Structure formats: C-alpha cells, structure tokens
Amino acid sequence: MRLGLGVCLLVCSLVAVAFAGPDKPIANVKSLTGDWRALGGASAAAIRIKADGSYEGIAANGTKTVGKITAAGGKASFQSANSAGTVTWSQEAGKEMLLFVRADGRGSAKLERVK
C-alpha cells in the first residue's frame, strides 16, 4: 500500500512538472501588474499588484497584507511587514502563475492571474 502511494505521488509530481513551463524572467515588476488569486478554491488568498511593485491583499488566514515586489537581473523578491522571500513567474496549462516562497521556509503561496 505504501509503495503504491509513493509511486502515485511520484507520478503526479512528474506530471505537474511536465505541464509547468520554465520560470519566466521578470525584467520589471510592471509585467506582474494585476489581480492574482490563490489556487485551490478553499483559500481566499488574493493580491493586487500595482505597476510600482507594491501590493495589497488578503492572506490565506484572512489577514490583510501589504508589501513590495522588486526585480533585478530577471529575478524578483518580495518584502512585507512580516515576511520576505522570492517570487517566480511561470506559465502552467496556459495560465500565468506566481509562486511566493518565504525565505524562512515557513510557507509558500501559488497564485494565478485573474486580470
């Protein structure tokens, strides 16, 4: 049973990677401007990114969040009042995706562009 579950998880991971495109370079934060929402349906997490890289939104736990995204050398990072980390931009199944990963390893958020 455990072996079957392990094999299933491995295959599912490989399928997800196969459909995910490579990270897109982030030349400037203006390219990220718009509304983004968390995947999964149950989470209300969403943010609105402005042309200057500042953002505001609602975290998965329902608290309001504000921060700033900066870009340099094709890579981006974020800084908010209580966390900091990296931002990657990719294309998955024809949709634009952002992945926020906290530098302290305490979590990540995957969001898709809605406008």
C-alpha positions in Angstrom: 0.0 0.0 0.0 2.8 2.5 1.0 4.7 1.6 -2.2 1.6 2.2 -4.3 1.0 5.6 -2.7 4.7 6.6 -3.1 4.6 5.7 -6.8 1.4 7.6 -7.3 2.8 10.7 -5.6 6.0 10.4 -7.8 4.0 10.1 -11.0 1.7 13.0 -10.0 4.7 15.2 -9.3 6.3 14.3 -12.6 3.0 15.1 -14.4 2.8 18.5 -12.7 6.3 19.4 -13.7 5.7 18.3 -17.3 2.8 20.8 -17.6 4.6 23.6 -15.8 6.6 25.8 -18.0 10.0 27.1 -17.1 10.2 30.2 -14.9 9.8 33.4 -17.0 12.4 36.1 -16.3 10.9 39.1 -14.5 12.5 42.1 -16.2 10.4 44.6 -14.3 7.5 44.4 -11.8 5.2 46.2 -14.2 4.8 42.9 -16.0 3.2 41.4 -12.9 0.6 44.2 -12.5 -3.0 43.0 -11.9 -5.1 40.7 -9.8 -3.9 37.3 -8.6 -5.7 34.7 -6.6 -4.7 31.5 -4.7 -5.2 28.1 -6.3 -7.3 25.5 -4.5 -10.7 27.3 -4.2 -10.9 27.0 -0.4 -8.4 29.7 0.3 -9.5 33.3 0.0 -5.9 34.5 -0.6 -5.6 37.1 -3.3 -3.4 40.1 -4.1 -3.5 43.2 -6.4 -0.1 44.2 -7.7 0.4 47.8 -8.8 2.8 49.0 -11.6 5.4 50.1 -9.0 5.5 46.6 -7.4 3.5 47.5 -4.3 0.8 45.0 -3.5 -2.1 44.6 -1.1 -4.3 41.7 -0.5 -5.7 39.0 1.8 -3.6 36.2 3.1 -4.9 32.6 3.3 -5.6 33.1 7.0 -7.8 36.1 6.3 -5.5 38.9 7.4 -4.8 41.8 5.2 -1.3 42.1 3.8 0.7 44.8 2.1 4.2 44.6 0.6 6.5 45.4 -2.3 8.0 43.3 -5.1 11.3 44.3 -6.6 13.0 42.9 -9.7 16.7 42.7 -10.6 18.6 40.5 -13.1 15.4 38.7 -14.2 14.6 37.6 -10.7 12.1 39.0 -8.2 11.7 39.2 -4.4 9.0 40.4 -2.0 9.0 42.1 1.3 6.0 42.6 3.6 5.6 43.6 7.2 6.0 40.0 8.4 7.8 38.1 5.7 10.2 38.2 2.8 11.3 35.8 0.0 11.3 35.1 -3.7 8.8 35.4 -6.4 8.8 33.3 -9.6 6.6 33.7 -12.6 5.7 30.8 -14.9 3.1 29.5 -17.4 1.1 26.4 -16.5 -1.6 25.0 -18.7 -1.9 28.3 -20.5 -2.3 30.3 -17.3 0.2 32.8 -15.7 1.3 31.7 -12.2 3.2 33.4 -9.4 4.9 31.5 -6.7 5.8 33.4 -3.5 8.3 31.4 -1.3 9.2 32.7 2.1 12.9 33.0 2.8 12.4 31.5 6.3 11.0 28.3 4.8 7.7 28.7 6.7 5.4 28.7 3.6 4.6 29.5 0.0 1.7 30.7 -2.0 0.8 29.9 -5.6 -1.4 32.4 -7.3 -2.9 32.6 -10.8 -3.5 35.8 -12.7 -7.2 36.7 -12.9 -6.8 40.1 -14.7 
